[in-house]
Amino acid sequence: MQKIYVEKHDNGYRIKGTRISLDSIIYAFKRGASPETIKRNFPLLTLEEIYGAITFYLANEKKIDTYLEESDIHLEAEAEGRRKRLSKAKPGLLKRLKKARKESEVTPQ
């Protein structure tokens, strides 16, 4: 009998029995993190669950990549909406935040 490590939850995927998203495991994996490194960042998961999540991803790569891409687009749209609402509600705050971000950028010497 095959174990299930990933479950569909609302509009996303989670590691079964947890609130940890498949996204977070797969993004770490795609950045080159080993399962052992991922385990250090997600100590609630077992190595078996991490390998199971990666296996699920690899078996459904096209479908999950499409899901991740759509999620990124959705999140960016939400962030843009928040920026617009903030600029209308508190234009001075947004201006100060942009200025602080610009000042905090490190310039090469």
C-alpha positions as CSV (number, residue, x, y, z in Angstrom):
1,M,0.0,0.0,0.0
2,Q,1.3,3.4,-1.0
3,K,1.6,6.1,1.7
4,I,0.2,9.6,1.0
5,Y,2.4,12.5,2.0
6,V,0.7,15.4,0.3
7,E,-2.9,16.4,0.4
8,K,-5.0,19.0,-1.4
9,H,-6.2,21.6,1.0
10,D,-8.5,24.5,-0.1
11,N,-6.6,25.9,-3.1
12,G,-3.2,24.5,-2.2
13,Y,-1.2,21.5,-1.2
14,R,0.1,20.6,2.3
15,I,2.2,17.9,3.8
16,K,-0.4,15.5,5.1
17,G,-1.4,16.1,8.7
18,T,0.4,19.4,8.9
19,R,-0.1,23.1,8.0
20,I,3.2,23.1,6.1
21,S,2.7,23.9,2.4
22,L,4.1,21.8,-0.3
23,D,5.2,25.1,-1.9
24,S,7.8,25.8,0.9
25,I,9.3,22.3,0.5
26,I,9.5,22.5,-3.3
27,Y,10.9,26.0,-3.4
28,A,13.7,24.9,-1.1
29,F,14.3,21.8,-3.2
30,K,14.4,23.9,-6.4
31,R,17.0,26.2,-4.8
32,G,19.1,23.1,-4.3
33,A,18.5,22.4,-0.6
34,S,19.0,18.7,0.3
35,P,16.2,16.9,2.2
36,E,18.4,17.0,5.3
37,T,18.7,20.8,5.0
38,I,14.9,21.1,4.5
39,K,14.5,19.0,7.6
40,R,16.5,21.4,9.6
41,N,14.2,24.2,8.4
42,F,11.0,22.2,9.1
43,P,11.8,20.1,12.2
44,L,8.2,19.0,12.5
45,L,8.6,16.9,9.3
46,T,10.3,13.6,9.1
47,L,12.8,12.9,6.3
48,E,10.3,10.3,5.0
49,E,7.7,13.1,4.7
50,I,10.1,15.4,2.9
51,Y,11.2,12.7,0.5
52,G,7.6,11.8,0.0
53,A,6.7,15.4,-0.8
54,I,9.6,15.6,-3.3
55,T,8.6,12.4,-4.9
56,F,5.0,13.7,-5.2
57,Y,6.3,16.8,-6.9
58,L,8.5,14.9,-9.3
59,A,5.6,12.6,-10.2
60,N,3.4,15.6,-10.8
61,E,6.0,18.1,-11.9
62,K,4.0,19.8,-14.7
63,K,0.8,20.1,-12.7
64,I,2.6,21.4,-9.5
65,D,4.8,23.8,-11.5
66,T,1.6,25.3,-13.1
67,Y,0.0,25.5,-9.6
68,L,3.1,27.3,-8.2
69,E,3.2,29.7,-11.2
70,E,-0.5,30.5,-10.7
71,S,0.0,31.0,-7.0
72,D,2.9,33.4,-7.6
73,I,0.7,35.4,-10.0
74,H,-2.1,35.5,-7.5
75,L,0.2,36.5,-4.6
76,E,1.7,39.3,-6.7
77,A,-1.7,40.6,-7.6
78,E,-2.7,40.6,-3.9
79,A,0.5,42.5,-3.0
80,E,-0.1,45.1,-5.7
81,G,-3.7,45.6,-4.5
82,R,-2.3,46.2,-0.9
83,R,0.2,48.7,-2.3
84,K,-2.5,50.6,-4.1
85,R,-4.8,50.6,-1.1
86,L,-1.9,51.8,1.1
87,S,-0.9,54.6,-1.3
88,K,-4.5,55.9,-1.3
89,A,-5.1,55.5,2.5
90,K,-1.6,56.7,3.7
91,P,0.4,58.2,0.9
92,G,3.0,59.6,3.2
93,L,3.7,56.2,4.8
94,L,4.3,54.5,1.5
95,K,6.7,57.3,0.4
96,R,8.6,56.9,3.7
97,L,8.8,53.1,3.2
98,K,10.1,53.5,-0.3
99,K,12.7,56.0,0.9
100,A,13.8,53.8,3.8
101,R,14.1,50.8,1.4
102,K,16.2,52.9,-1.0
103,E,18.5,54.1,1.8
104,S,19.0,50.6,3.2
105,E,20.2,49.2,-0.2
106,V,23.9,48.5,0.0
107,T,25.9,50.1,-2.7
108,P,29.1,48.4,-3.9
109,Q,32.3,50.3,-3.1
